[in-house]
């Protein structure tokens, strides 16, 4: 019986699939494979990604604006946030929090940004401090 392929095109390890057959790991060592498995398990616990449509639905439920107007506003806000991050600007956006760029890597077709988000604690208003 062959091991099943995961969504990333990698084959599962024999331990993960319960099979005793030899499986190609694509040159990864045991520690790299464990880290990838732990990351996949953590992503599964978090659930599906929060998409733009989810954001539109949530804002629409809390607002009296028409959904078409909300869509335009949300797209403009997301575009501006993306531009600010591309320009290596830190963001101070209460009640979301402060976003700071930690690392940046330009690959062939995309920017890979590592960000740190500091959120205010429960009952705290980040907007009351100095900017």
C-alpha positions as a LaTeX table, in Angstrom:
\begin{tabular}{lrrr}
\hline
Residue & $x$ (\AA) & $y$ (\AA) & $z$ (\AA) \\
\hline
Unk1 & 0.00 & 0.00 & 0.00 \\
Unk2 & 1.47 & 3.40 & $-1.00$ \\
Unk3 & 1.49 & 6.45 & 1.26 \\
Unk4 & $-0.94$ & 9.26 & 0.51 \\
Unk5 & 0.36 & 12.56 & $-0.82$ \\
Unk6 & $-0.33$ & 15.70 & 1.16 \\
Unk7 & $-1.55$ & 18.98 & $-0.34$ \\
Unk8 & 2.04 & 20.30 & $-0.65$ \\
Unk9 & 3.05 & 17.54 & $-3.05$ \\
Unk10 & 5.16 & 15.86 & $-0.37$ \\
Unk11 & 4.60 & 12.28 & 0.59 \\
Unk12 & 3.78 & 11.44 & 4.16 \\
Unk13 & 6.34 & 9.67 & 6.28 \\
Unk14 & 5.71 & 6.00 & 7.08 \\
Unk15 & 4.93 & 6.95 & 10.71 \\
Unk16 & 2.26 & 9.46 & 9.71 \\
Unk17 & 0.52 & 7.17 & 7.24 \\
Unk18 & 0.89 & 3.98 & 9.26 \\
Unk19 & 2.55 & 2.26 & 6.29 \\
Unk20 & 5.82 & 0.32 & 6.55 \\
Unk21 & 6.70 & 1.08 & 2.90 \\
Unk22 & 9.68 & 3.35 & 2.19 \\
Unk23 & 8.57 & 6.87 & 1.36 \\
Unk24 & 10.48 & 9.71 & $-0.30$ \\
Unk25 & 10.80 & 12.79 & 1.90 \\
Unk26 & 12.25 & 15.08 & $-0.75$ \\
Unk27 & 15.67 & 15.32 & 0.94 \\
Unk28 & 14.39 & 16.53 & 4.28 \\
Unk29 & 15.99 & 15.34 & 7.48 \\
Unk30 & 14.04 & 13.98 & 10.45 \\
Unk31 & 14.06 & 17.30 & 12.35 \\
Unk32 & 12.86 & 19.26 & 9.30 \\
Unk33 & 10.08 & 16.74 & 8.77 \\
Unk34 & 9.02 & 16.97 & 12.44 \\
Unk35 & 8.94 & 20.78 & 12.21 \\
Unk36 & 6.82 & 20.63 & 9.05 \\
Unk37 & 4.43 & 18.12 & 10.68 \\
Unk38 & 4.14 & 20.30 & 13.80 \\
Unk39 & 3.44 & 23.38 & 11.66 \\
Unk40 & 0.74 & 21.51 & 9.72 \\
Unk41 & $-0.87$ & 20.31 & 12.97 \\
Unk42 & $-0.85$ & 23.85 & 14.38 \\
Unk43 & $-2.46$ & 25.22 & 11.20 \\
Unk44 & $-5.15$ & 22.54 & 11.40 \\
Unk45 & $-5.91$ & 23.54 & 15.01 \\
Unk46 & $-6.31$ & 27.22 & 14.05 \\
Unk47 & $-8.86$ & 26.36 & 11.40 \\
Unk48 & $-9.26$ & 27.90 & 7.96 \\
Unk49 & $-7.71$ & 31.26 & 7.12 \\
Unk50 & $-9.75$ & 34.42 & 7.71 \\
Unk51 & $-10.54$ & 35.57 & 4.19 \\
Unk52 & $-11.63$ & 38.91 & 2.76 \\
Unk53 & $-15.17$ & 37.58 & 2.39 \\
Unk54 & $-15.19$ & 36.68 & 6.11 \\
Unk55 & $-14.08$ & 40.22 & 6.94 \\
Unk56 & $-16.78$ & 41.70 & 4.70 \\
Unk57 & $-19.47$ & 39.54 & 6.32 \\
Unk58 & $-18.35$ & 40.48 & 9.84 \\
Unk59 & $-18.17$ & 44.22 & 9.10 \\
Unk60 & $-21.49$ & 44.09 & 7.27 \\
Unk61 & $-23.14$ & 42.51 & 10.33 \\
Unk62 & $-21.86$ & 45.37 & 12.53 \\
Unk63 & $-22.56$ & 48.21 & 10.11 \\
Unk64 & $-25.52$ & 49.84 & 8.42 \\
Unk65 & $-23.52$ & 50.36 & 5.20 \\
Unk66 & $-24.39$ & 48.59 & 1.98 \\
Unk67 & $-22.23$ & 45.57 & 1.28 \\
Unk68 & $-21.08$ & 47.02 & $-2.06$ \\
Unk69 & $-19.84$ & 50.18 & $-0.30$ \\
Unk70 & $-18.18$ & 48.07 & 2.38 \\
Unk71 & $-16.43$ & 45.98 & $-0.25$ \\
Unk72 & $-14.90$ & 49.11 & $-1.80$ \\
Unk73 & $-13.83$ & 50.48 & 1.59 \\
Unk74 & $-12.31$ & 47.17 & 2.74 \\
Unk75 & $-10.42$ & 46.71 & $-0.53$ \\
Unk76 & $-9.01$ & 50.26 & $-0.28$ \\
Unk77 & $-7.94$ & 49.73 & 3.34 \\
Unk78 & $-6.28$ & 46.39 & 2.54 \\
Unk79 & $-4.50$ & 47.95 & $-0.46$ \\
Unk80 & $-3.16$ & 50.80 & 1.69 \\
Unk81 & $-2.00$ & 48.37 & 4.39 \\
Unk82 & $-0.20$ & 46.31 & 1.74 \\
Unk83 & 1.48 & 49.43 & 0.34 \\
Unk84 & 2.63 & 50.54 & 3.79 \\
Unk85 & 4.09 & 47.09 & 4.50 \\
Unk86 & 5.81 & 47.05 & 1.09 \\
Unk87 & 7.36 & 50.43 & 1.97 \\
Unk88 & 8.72 & 48.86 & 5.22 \\
Unk89 & 6.54 & 51.08 & 7.38 \\
Unk90 & 5.49 & 50.03 & 10.87 \\
Unk91 & 1.75 & 50.22 & 11.54 \\
Unk92 & 0.06 & 51.57 & 14.66 \\
Unk93 & $-3.60$ & 50.71 & 14.21 \\
Unk94 & $-5.70$ & 50.60 & 17.36 \\
Unk95 & $-7.56$ & 48.40 & 18.22 \\
Unk96 & $-5.63$ & 45.93 & 16.00 \\
Unk97 & $-2.29$ & 46.84 & 17.58 \\
Unk98 & 1.20 & 47.64 & 16.40 \\
Unk99 & 2.72 & 45.80 & 13.46 \\
Unk100 & 6.48 & 45.84 & 13.00 \\
Unk101 & 8.42 & 44.28 & 10.15 \\
Unk102 & 11.03 & 41.88 & 11.51 \\
Unk103 & 12.41 & 40.36 & 8.30 \\
Unk104 & 11.94 & 40.84 & 4.58 \\
Unk105 & 12.88 & 38.57 & 1.70 \\
Unk106 & 12.27 & 39.33 & $-1.95$ \\
Unk107 & 11.73 & 36.17 & $-3.96$ \\
Unk108 & 11.21 & 36.08 & $-7.71$ \\
Unk109 & 7.52 & 36.89 & $-7.74$ \\
Unk110 & 6.61 & 37.82 & $-4.18$ \\
Unk111 & 7.64 & 39.63 & $-1.02$ \\
Unk112 & 7.93 & 37.46 & 2.06 \\
Unk113 & 7.52 & 39.53 & 5.22 \\
Unk114 & 7.94 & 38.35 & 8.78 \\
Unk115 & 5.87 & 40.62 & 11.00 \\
Unk116 & 5.47 & 41.07 & 14.74 \\
Unk117 & 2.04 & 42.09 & 15.99 \\
Unk118 & 1.68 & 43.51 & 19.47 \\
Unk119 & $-1.94$ & 43.57 & 20.57 \\
Unk120 & $-3.25$ & 45.45 & 23.59 \\
Unk121 & $-4.28$ & 43.32 & 26.55 \\
Unk122 & $-7.91$ & 42.86 & 27.57 \\
Unk123 & $-9.49$ & 46.14 & 28.69 \\
Unk124 & $-6.57$ & 48.23 & 27.44 \\
Unk125 & $-6.86$ & 50.89 & 24.76 \\
Unk126 & $-3.68$ & 51.14 & 22.71 \\
Unk127 & $-4.85$ & 54.41 & 21.19 \\
Unk128 & $-4.40$ & 56.28 & 24.48 \\
Unk129 & $-0.61$ & 56.03 & 24.51 \\
Unk130 & 2.02 & 58.04 & 22.61 \\
Unk131 & 2.48 & 57.48 & 18.89 \\
\hline
\end{tabular}
